[in-house]
């Protein structure tokens, strides 16, 4: 299996919660985005890559009780489609500029970033380029600030031997019949088990995994590898507050969160037990409280 399967996307489902949603005419700006609520701005950067932001709307609404929250579709995904799939159009540098252009479009001087999984890596990349525009960061089950530990990512950590054998079986079958819908669904169902500590959300996550644009996913990871993605030096001098949330049973090794905590001068690490890659699903009691408290403490008065 390739590395780009190991930090797959953020999955978020939930019931409707209070928060005002505004949809803007995307003809004014090439990136499709939505804004919820009012207060100090928080940009939520979803995982993937190759996934739109629709699954983040419930979380954005939840945190919009006291903040303005923004979700956006990363380049090439549904809502921000691009006609040409040339590799030169899908780089981390361009994705960083998309975020900066969105900030300018919305007129914010600074904002808080919440990056999940791959979105955490993109948050590091944006902060490295535009540190003066970042008020604080929440790293949610982040893939990290470099690729040094990429070979240690494994989606098999949470699978039984039988489940792992089944996943390998369906992946092998897909090498010759990748478009077979039955095989695609079976692969997604076993991958979903790997990302969660509990089982009650497996079907929901499997359905969301089916939406990943695998070609787009590969383009971005290939760019990161060829560019030797590493923002460690820049993060060593980033002095604003960073909250790092990580599951003890996460597919992303806990070492990555611990290393980030050591590198970032003003960070706090919260390790959630009995938790996989989605803290708001496995441990909402910890995850939601930590995020809300952090936003309250780090949101400046809107002027």
Secondary structure as UniProt FT lines:
FT   HELIX           3..5
FT   TURN            6..7
FT   STRAND          21..23
FT   HELIX           26..28
FT   STRAND          33..36
FT   STRAND          40..45
FT   HELIX           54..56
FT   HELIX           57..63
FT   TURN            64..66
FT   STRAND          67..72
FT   TURN            75..76
FT   TURN            78..79
FT   HELIX           87..89
FT   HELIX           92..106
FT   STRAND          111..116
FT   HELIX           118..129
FT   HELIX           131..133
FT   STRAND          134..140
FT   TURN            148..149
FT   HELIX           150..152
FT   TURN            155..158
FT   HELIX           161..174
FT   TURN            175..176
FT   TURN            178..179
FT   HELIX           181..195
FT   TURN            200..201
FT   HELIX           202..209
FT   TURN            210..211
FT   HELIX           214..226
FT   TURN            227..228
FT   HELIX           232..236
FT   STRAND          242..247
FT   TURN            248..249
FT   HELIX           254..263
FT   TURN            265..266
FT   STRAND          267..272
FT   HELIX           279..282
FT   HELIX           284..298
//
